[in-house]
Amino acid sequence: MIAGRLNEPIKIFHPTVNYNEFGEANEEYKEVYTTRAKVDHNSGTRTVENNEIVFDYTKTFNVRSYVPVCNADRIEWQGKMYRILTTQQRREYNDIMITAELLNE
């Protein structure tokens, strides 16, 4: 059983398109699901690009197989937003393995 390993609360945000009074399309992210996940740290570096510090951190989130997640979604964990790079359905473990990178603010 892996239920004890899913100990980190995460929020999943899905993109929605809103149009303003001028007809411009604005993409906003709205929270659609809250669940628990197992979080693993893959890699992380701090680089300087164009005189700006960029944090290149990659995490792996393991969630249950019934969680509605796709590659366009975002994940919030410990107050930071992560962009989903890949999702992999693993039937033998009955979970979804999500690889995500930290968004620079």
N, C-alpha and C positions, 0 to 999 in steps of 0.2 A: 504494500500500500504506500502511496506517495502523498497521502493527504496531509501528513505532518510537515512535509517539505514546502507546501504552498502556504507560506507564512507572511508574505509581503503584500499589503493591499495596493492595488493599482487601479487606475481609472482609464477607460478606453474612450477616446473622442473620435467622432466620425465627421468628415467634412460635409458642410452644407453650403449651397450657393444662395446668396441673397442679392436682390437687385435693389439699387437705390432709386431715387426719383429721376436720375439722369439715365438710367438703364445700364449702369455699370454693374458688372458681376463681382461681388465680394465673397471670398471664401472664408467661412468661419467654421470653427470646430466646436461641436456640442457634445457633451458627455452622454454616452449611450449605455455604458455598462461599467459596473464596479465589481471586481473580483479579487481573488488572491492568486499570487504567482510565486514561483521559485525564481529568484533572480541570481544570475551568475555574471561576474565581471570577465569580459573577454580580453579587451585591450584598452589602453588609454594613453594618450600623449597630449602634450600641450605645445602647440606650435605658434609661430608668429607669421601671419600673412597680412601684407599691406599695413604694417604697423598696428595690427590688432591681434590680440591673443585669442586663439581658437582652440577649444577643447574637443579633441577627437576621441570620445569615449564610446565603446561598444559594449552593450549588455545583451544577455540572453534571458528572455522571459519564458518560462514554461507555465502554461495555463491548461485548464481542462479542455477537452475536445468540443464541448458544447458552447464555448464562449464565441460570440459573433465578432470576429476580427478579420480585417482584410489589409492589404498592403497600403491602402490610402489612409489608414487610421493613424492616430497618434496615441501614445501612452504617457500618462503622468505617473511618476513614481518619486516619492519623497520631494514633491514640489517642483520637479524638473520634468520637462517635456522631451520625449524621445520619438524620433521618426522611425517607422517600421521599414526595414530593408527587405527582409524575407520572412515568410511564414512557412512552416513545414508541419504537415499533419503526420503524427506518428501513431499509427494504429496499435502497435505493440505495447505502447505505454499509455494509450488512451489520452493523449494530450496534443497540444500544439506548441511547437518550439518557435519562438519569435526572436529574430535578431534585429536589434534597433540601435540607433546612434543618437547621442545627445544633440539637441538643437541648441545652437548658440543664440543667446538673447541679446 
